[in-house]
C-alpha cells in the first residue's frame, strides 16, 4: 500500500512539473527525426565528352 502511495505522489509531481514546464515552452518529448531529402541530379549525356574537346571534365553541366 505504501509503494502505491509513493508512486501516486511521484506521478502527480511529475504531472505538475510537466504542466509548469509547458507554460514556458519546454517539451519533454524528443522531436521526431525527419526523413532525409533525396536530391536527384540530371545526367550530362547531351553535353559532348570533355576528353574529346581537350578540356577538363566539369561536374555541373
C-alpha positions as CSV (number, residue, x, y, z in Angstrom):
1,X,0.0,0.0,0.0
2,X,2.9,2.4,0.8
3,X,4.5,1.7,-2.6
4,X,1.3,2.6,-4.4
5,X,1.0,5.9,-2.4
6,X,4.6,6.8,-3.3
7,X,4.1,6.0,-7.0
8,X,0.9,8.1,-7.0
9,X,2.5,11.1,-5.4
10,X,5.6,10.9,-7.7
11,X,3.3,10.6,-10.7
12,X,1.3,13.7,-9.5
13,X,4.6,15.7,-9.0
14,X,5.8,14.7,-12.5
15,X,2.4,15.8,-13.9
16,X,2.7,19.1,-12.2
17,X,6.3,19.6,-13.3
18,X,5.3,18.9,-16.9
19,X,2.4,21.3,-16.7
20,X,4.6,24.0,-15.3
21,X,7.4,23.5,-17.8
22,X,4.9,23.5,-20.7
23,X,4.0,27.1,-19.8
24,X,7.5,28.1,-20.7
25,X,7.6,26.2,-24.0
26,X,9.6,23.3,-22.7
27,X,8.7,20.0,-24.4
28,X,10.0,16.8,-22.7
29,X,9.3,14.6,-25.7
30,X,12.2,14.5,-28.2
31,X,11.3,15.7,-31.7
32,X,10.8,13.1,-34.4
33,X,13.6,12.9,-36.9
34,X,12.6,13.9,-40.4
35,X,13.2,11.9,-43.4
36,X,16.3,12.6,-45.4
37,X,15.8,14.6,-48.6
38,X,16.9,13.0,-51.8
39,X,18.3,15.4,-54.4
40,X,18.4,13.9,-57.9
41,X,20.9,15.3,-60.4
42,X,20.4,15.5,-64.2
43,X,22.6,13.4,-66.4
44,X,25.0,15.2,-68.7
45,X,24.5,12.9,-71.7
46,X,23.6,15.8,-74.0
47,X,26.9,17.5,-73.4
48,X,29.9,16.4,-75.6
49,X,32.6,14.4,-73.8
50,X,35.2,16.7,-72.2
51,X,38.1,14.4,-73.2
52,X,37.3,14.8,-76.9
53,X,37.3,18.6,-76.6
54,X,40.6,18.7,-74.7
55,X,39.1,20.2,-71.5
56,X,38.9,19.0,-68.0
57,X,35.6,17.5,-67.0
58,X,33.1,19.7,-65.2
59,X,30.6,18.3,-62.8
60,X,27.9,20.9,-63.4
61,X,26.5,20.6,-66.9
